[in-house]
Amino acid sequence: QFADFDNDGDLDLVIADARRRDGTRGPVLLLNQWPQPTFADAAAEDPGNLLPALKTEGDAVCVAADFNADGRCDLLLAEMGQSPKLIRNATQAGQWLALELRGTEEWGKKSRSNASAIGARVEVQSGTLWQRYFVGAVSGATAMPPLRVHIGLGANTAAQWLRIIWPDAVLQAELDMAAGRLHRITEIERKPSSCPHVFAWTGSRFEFVCDFGGKGGLGYLVAPGVFATPDPTEYVPLPPLEPKDGYYVLQVVEPLEEVVYLDEVKLLAVDHPEGTEVYPNEMMAVCVPPPKFEVFGVQKRIEPLRAVDHLGREVSEALRRVDRQYAGATRPDPRFAGFADPHAVELDFGPQLAALPAGCRVVLFLNGWVEYGYSSSNYAAAQAGLRLKAPSLAVWRNGQWVELFHEVGYPAGLRHGMTLDLTGKLRPGDSRLRIWSNMELYWDQIFLAAVSPAPVGPEVAAAEADLHFLGYPREYSPDGRQPNLYDYANVDRFVPWKVMPGYYTRYGQVAELVAEADDCFVIMGPGDEVTLRFPADAFGPIPPRHRRSFLLKTDSFCKDMDLYTAGGDSVEPLPFHGMRSYPYGADERFPDTKATRHWRQTYNTRYKP
């Protein structure tokens, strides 16, 4: 076992039943002589050392730990068939500190590690010393040391910097940890990864809109050996925009622990008659192909006359408008992020469906948010015989529920909508729908509508796109409920995120990189931001008796650092639009063209180790 017996800041090695030079068998302590690349026998260094007097006749194991709480590692020696012996460390030693780590698995928490923090990695810097420890490392074939981490500091009276990477990949930093004491640290509640976020200038502030790009997640493990197919294109509805110095201004920020490959961003205007609404055909598709792009015009919503959840509770009012009053999951699974007990919402539209015009196109609109699971939570759930089941939709017909869509898809993140085209699927007399899932998914608004196509204006590229470091907008809740939103006016400059090693896009103008989807990405890391400016005069005047709504077209991939995410330990391998899957096989490779070589050499020069 490795342990710091003299508290000098480097790990020594103790062997329980070594074959010693005098022919006997017994414990040996080898002291690390760093910075010299050698170990020295403690018995040879100190004639008063008692270990040579201890002899073992059979196999033995040992555990090094501070058994008497005096700040020095003692030794428990257990020989097969014999009573264990405790050898106290009475030598002079340097400064020290000890850590007891506790993971969090509570209801609703975003951080989910085992309570004992087994698997956590601890990195410590004290003066010129840098050390790394693992919680739960074994000591021989039949012994395991305590989970308490003992850290020698040499002559330093504190650890200036300590970093913990918890088993669920959350990174936590602590500063100025005093020597000579035990520190108990509980994992902070923190969501380590998410998609990039977009903020829009609405006249007085940059308003948080939503996240995007989750459909383009790379290496996301849905089951052991099975990875989701990324879909990089997404159309995001924006709030009413106001020009700022002649431009519509959007901010794209990566606030968490991911790498983003941003390829195309365009602004689209939809002019529609006053009194109507427009919605893009969007969804994180699961068991159906990704929806084709189109914009639905809605003149009148058909709201359910009554809605009840799986507990029999009335939820009609919660589903009437987008107001952060939700139906859906009521009991998130405390073991696996993104999972919940099965839940459902039943919608009764009464005779309203019979009044729909013959031959009209009918679409179900659903707005809400999902707590994404991680690759690791999907892997762990698979070991428990569980898997995520995307929402399915059924209609009550002839005394039973008849499935219309099986695990069809879900809203792709925070404050997102999805659409289901029910044209040709509803019959005369149908009035009740039921949607169910086991995802940690919350519905904010659900309604039906007869739709017509809404004409979309030209796609306008950004006149300016500037990549730079912003920091990390703080989370907040305006009403005490989830999900948290992000405050662009309140930004932390430092958050202890891990950073995926590799080459990122250099800071500066990147407009040509986001003009088209061409595999020449803006590669962004934690805290990076792209400021996008679209000329307001590019959209022309609004026709009489019309109003203008904006959509943001995005084409992007993203990748997190989860332990089970494929390729999550480096920026490469780079994605590309022609790949069949990610990770892609040996028969596929990133395009090597004149354009991509120029892109690599000109833009991808910012290396992060």
N, C-alpha and C positions, 0 to 999 in steps of 0.2 A: 504494500500500500504506500502511496505517496502522501506525505504529511510534513508540515514544517515543525520539526521538533525543537529547533533553536530560535524560532520566530525571527529569522533574519530575512524573510521575504522570498526565499526560494524553497522548493519542495524537496525534502529528503525522502529516502526510500528505506522501508523496513521490510524485511523478509522473515517469515515466521520460522521456517525450518530449512535454513540454508546449510549447505555442506561447507563447513569452515575449513580453513587452512590446516588446523591441527587435527583434522580427521573427524571431529565431532559434528553433531548436527544440532542446530538450535537457532535462536533469533539473531539477526544481524541488522544493525542500523548503519546505513550509508549516508553520510552527510554531504549535501550538495556544496561544492566548492566554487559556485558561480562567483565571479565571471570566468573562472577557469573551467574548462569543459571536463571536469573529473568529479568523482565521488571519493570520499575518504571513510574508512572504517572508524566508527565512533569509538570502538574499543581501543584502537591503536592511538587515537587522538587523546583519549582520557583513560589513564590506567585504572581510575576508580569506577569505570563503567561496569555494571553488574551483568550485562547481557552474556558475556562469555561463560559465566557460571551457570547459566541456564542451558540445560541440554534436553533435547527431545529424542525419544526413541521411535516415535511413529510420526505420521503426518500431523501437521499442526497448521492452524490459521491464527491470524491476529487482527485486532482492530485498534487503530490509533485514534484517540479522542481525548478531550479534556474531561476526564472522569471526576476530578475533584474541584473543578471550576477555579483553578488558580492561574489560568491563562497559558498553560503549557500542555502539550499533547502527551498523554500517558499511553501505556501499551497494555492491552488485554491479550494474553496469550492462551490459546486453547489447543491442547494436544489431545488427539484422539484417545479416548479411554481414561483421561486424567482430568482432575479438577482444573478449571481455568485459573490463571495467575494474573494479578494486576501489578504491573511494574510502574511505579510512580516516577515521573520526570522531575528530578530535583536539580537540574542544571540551571545555570544562568541563561536567561533568554531575553530576546528583544521585546518590543511592543507588539500588541496583538489586538484583534477584535474578532468577534464571532457573529454569525448571522443565522437567524431562523426565518425562513421564508414561508409564507402562506399564500397559496393560490386562492382564487375566487371562483366558485361555481354556483353563485346565488341566482335566484330567479331574476330574469330581466337584465342580468349583467352582460356587458359586451365582452368582458374578459372572462375566459373560462379555462382555468388550469386546475389540475388536481390539487387538493387542499395541501398536500405535503410538498408541492412544487418539485416533485421528482422529474428530472429532465431539464431543470432550469440551468442556465449557464451564467456564471458570475464573473465579471471582469473588474479588476481593482487596480487603481493607480495610487501609489503613495510615494511621493518624492520621485526618485528615478526608477522605482520598482513598478513593474507591471505584471499582474498575475491573472490566471484564469482557473476557475473551479467549476466542477459539475456536481449538481445535487443528485445523490443516489448512486454514485459510483460504487462498484462492489469492491470487496477486499478478499480476494481469493475465491475459491469455488463455493465455500459454505459460510461466508461471513459478509456482513455489510456494515459499514461504519454508520454512526448517527447521521441524520440528515442535516444537522447543524454544521455550518461551514466555519472552520477555524482558519484565520488568516494572519500570518505573521507580517509585521510591518517594519522590522528592523529598528532603526533609531527614530522613525517617524511617529509622531504623536497623533496622527489622524490619517485616514484614507481620504485624499483630496477628491477622489472621483470613484464612483462605483456604478457599474452598469449591470442590470439584470435582464437577460432575455428569457422570459417565462416560457413554459411548455407550449402555450398557445401563440407564441411568437410576438407577444407584446413586449416592447422594450421600455424599461424604466430606469431612470438615472437618479442617484442620490449623491449629494455633495457633503464634504467635510464631516465624515463619520469619525467620531472620537474613538481613540484607542482605549484599551483596557475595559471594555464592556461588551455585553451582548446586545445586539440590535435586532429587534423583531420587525420585519417588513412585510406588509400585506400588499398584494398586487393591486395596482391602481386600476380603475375602470377605464379602459381605453379601447376603442375600436382601431386595430392597427392598419386596416386597409379599406379603401373605398375607391370609387371611380373619381375622375376629375369633376370639379364643380364649376358651374357657370353662374356669374353675377351679371346683372344688366343695369345700365344707367336709366333710371326712370324719372329723372328730373331733379331729384334732391339727394339721391344716394344710389349706391350700387346695391341692388336688391338681390338676395339669394334666390335663384330660380330653382335649380335641382342639380342632381348629379347626372352624368351621362356616360356612355361608353361601356356600361356593364355588359351589354350584349357582345362587345368585342373582347371579353375577358380571355386571356391566353393561359393555357395549361391548367384550366380549372377542372379539378377532379370531381366527377359526379358519382363515381363508384370505383373501387379498386381496378386500375388498369383502363378506365374509361374516362375520357376527357371531353368537355363540352366543345362543340364546334362554334368558333367565334363568328359573330355577325357584326361587322364594324360600323354599319350605317345606321344613323338614328336621326329622327326629326323631333326637335324639342320646341313645344309652344313657349313663347316668351310673354312676359307681361307688357303692357303698353310702354313703348319706348319713347324717350324724348331726346332730341339731338343735343349733343354737347360739342360746342364749337364747330357745328356743321357735320358732325359724325354721330352715328349710333355706335355706342361704345359698350363692348362686352369684355368681361374678364374671365379667362379660363384658368383655374387654379387647381393644382394637385396638393391637397392639404394633408394627405396621409401617406402611408408607407407603400408606395407603388411606383412603377415606372409607366409613363404614358407615351404612346406612339400616336401623335396627332398628325393626320395626313391631310384632311380637307375640312374647311369651315366656310359655310356660305350662309348668307342671310336672305330669306325669302319673304316676300310680302303677299298676303292674301287679302284682297279687297272684296268685301261681301256686304250684302244689303243690311242696313240698320235693323236691329231686332233679331238678327240671326247670329249663330255661333259657328266656329269652324274647329275641327279636330283632325289631326293626322291619323292615318291608319298605322297604329304602332302597337308593339307587344314584344316582350321577350319570349319568342316562340320556343316551344319544347317539342311537342309531338306533331307539329305541323310545320310546313316551310315558313320562313320569315315572310311577313306580310309585304305585299308590293306597296310602293309609295302612292298614296292618293290622299286628298283632303276631303273630308265629309262636311257638307253644309247642313246645319240643323236649324230648323225654324221653330220647332216645338218639342220639348222634352216630354216623354211619357214616363212619369215616375211611378214606382210601385205604390198601389193603394195601401199595402201592408207588407212589412218585412219583419221576419223573425230570425233569430240566430239558432244555433244548435242547442242552446240552453233554453229555448222557448221564449227568449226575451224580445220585446218589441224594439226594433232598431230602425224603423222607418225614418225617424227624424235625423238619426245619425247619417243616413245615406242620402239625404235630400240635397245637400250642398257641400262644397269643399270648404270645411270649417274645422278640421282637426278633431272632429267627433267621429269615432271609428266603430265599425263592426268587423268581425273576423276572428283572429286568434285571441283566445282568452287565457291559454295556459302554455306559454313557451316552454320548450323542453330544456331543463336546466343543464342537461349533459351536452347537448349538441346545438351550437349556434345555428340559427336559421330554421330549426325544427320547432314544431308545436304539436300539441294534441290535435287530432282531426277536428276541424271546425267547418261550419257551413252557414250559409245565408239563404233563406227561402224568400222569394219575391213573388207577390201576388199582384198582377196587373189588372185583374178583374176583366170587365168587358172592353177595356180600352183597345186591346189588340184587334178586336173584331171591327173597330171603327177605322182601321188603317186603310188607306186607298189601295184598291186592288193593283197588284203588280209592282208595288213600291219596294224599294230596297230598305231593309230593316237592319239596324245595327245596335248592338248592346255596347254601351259605354261604361267603363269601370275606371275609377280613379282611386289611387291608394298608394301604399308604400310597402316595401318588403325589407326585412332584415336579412341581408345576404348571409348564407352560410359560407364557411371556408372549405377549402379542399380537405383540411385535416378533420373538420367536423363531419364531412361526408364520409371520409374513410373510417372514422370511429363509429359512426352510425351504422355503416355497413357491417361492422363486426358485431353489432347488436341486432342485426337483421332488419334494419330500417333503411329507407331511402326517401328522399324528398319526392313529394307528389304534387306537381303543379296543379292549379285549379282545373277541375272538370265541371262541365255544365250539363244539366239535365232538365227535361220538361216533364211535368206531370200529365200523363196521358193514359187513359183507360185504366185508371186505378193504380198506376205504378210510375216510377221515375224512369224515363227513357233518356239515355245519354245522347247528347248532341255533339259534345266535344270531350275528348278524353285527354286529360293532362295537357291542355292546349298551350298554356303559357301564363305569364303574369306581368304586372307593371314592373318596368326595368329599373327600380331603384327608389329614391326618395322623391315624393311629389310627382308621380308618373301616372299616365293613363294607359289603358289598353282598349282595344276594340275587337268585337267578335261579330262578324257578318252572319246574321241569322236568316238572310234571304233564302227562301226555299226550304228552310228547316222547321218553320212554324206552320201548324195546321189550324184550320178553323176549330174553335173551341179551346185552343191552348191559352192558358192565362197565368200559369205558375212556373217559375224557373227556380232552379236550385244550383248553387255553386259551392264547391267544397274543396278542401286541400288540407295538407298537414304542414304547409310552410308557415313561417312566422310572417304572416301577411295580414294587412289591415286595410279594409275598404272604407273610403271616405265618401264616395258618391257613386251611385249606380242608376242608370236610366236607359230606356230604349228611345229610339227615334227613327222616323222615316227620313232618309238622307238623300241629298242630291250632291253631285260633284261640285266642288268649289274651285274656280280657276285660280291657278297659282302663277304669280309673276315670275320674272326671270331670277335666276340665282345670282346674287351679287357677291363677289369676292371682297375680302378685306383690302382696303387701300393701304393700310398699315397693320403690321403685326409685330409686336415687340416682345421678345422673350427675356425675362429677368427674374431675379429672386424677389419674392414678396414676403413669404413667411406663412403663417398658419392662422387663418381666421378662426376665432374662438367659437365654440359651440354654445348655443343658448336655447332655451325654450321660452317662447312668448307667453305660454299659458300653463307651464308645469307638466305638459304632456309630451310624449314622444311622437314623432322623431324630433331630435334636436335640429335646429337650423344653424346657419353660419352667419356671423356678423363681420362684414367686410371692413367695418370701421374699427374693429378691435382685433388687431393682429399680433400674434406672438412671433418674435423673430427667431426664437429657438425652441424646438421641441425635439426630444431625443428619439427621433426615428432612426431605424436602420436605413442604410442607403444601398441599393443594389449596385454592385460594382460594374463598371463599364463606361463606354463613351456616350456622353450626352451632347445635345446640341449646344453650341456656344451661344452666349447671350448676345442679343442684338436683334436686328430686323430679320424676320423669317416669313414675310408675306408670301414669297414665291413657294415656300414649302407647304402652305395651307391652301394654295389656290386650286389644286387638283389632287385627286386620289391617285398617286403615282408611286407609292412605296418610298417616297423621300420624306421621312417623317420629321416633325419636331419631337425630339425625345426629351421628355421632362421628368424630373425627379421630385421628391418631397419639397414643398415650399416654392416651387417654380410657378410662374404665371406668364400667360400670353395675353397682352392687351390688344384687342382687335378693334379697329376703327373702320366702319363702313360708311361711305359717303351718303348722307341723307338725301341728297338730290338725285341719287341714282334710281329712285323708286317712282318718281313722277307724282303728279297730283292724285288725290283720292277722288274717285268719281262722286257725283252728287248722290246724296242719300245712301252713302256707303260708309263703312268704317274699315280700318286697316288692322289686321292682325299679323304678327310676325312669327315665323318659324326659323329655328336655327338648324341647318343641316350639318351634321358632323359625321366624319369618317375617322375612326380611331380604334386602336387596340389599347389594352392595359394589362398589366401583369403584377401580381402581388408576390410577397416573399414568404408565403405560407410554406411550411415544411413539405407539404404534399403537392404543391403546385409545380407542374413540370417547368423546368427552366427558371424557377424562382430565385436562383442564386446568382443570376447575372443578367445584364441587359440583353445579351445575345443568347440564343439565336434570334435574329430579327424576324418579325412576321412579314408576310407579304400577301397580297390579295389573291394570288393564284394558288396558295397552298391548300392542300386538301384537308389538313388538320394541323393542330398544334399540340404537342410537338410533332413536327413533320419528320418523315422518314429519310433514310439515307439517299433515296432516289430523288429528293427534292432539295433545293437550296435557294437562298435569297438571290434575286436577280443581280447578275454582275454585268451592268451596262455602263455606257459612258455617263449617263445621267446619275446612276447610283454611285459610281466611283467619284464623280465630282461632288456629290452630296456628302459622302463620307469624308473626303479630304477637306472640303470647304467648311462644312457645318459641324460635323461630329468630332470636335476637337477638345471637348471639356471632359476630361477623364476623372472619374470618382473611384477611388480604390475600395 
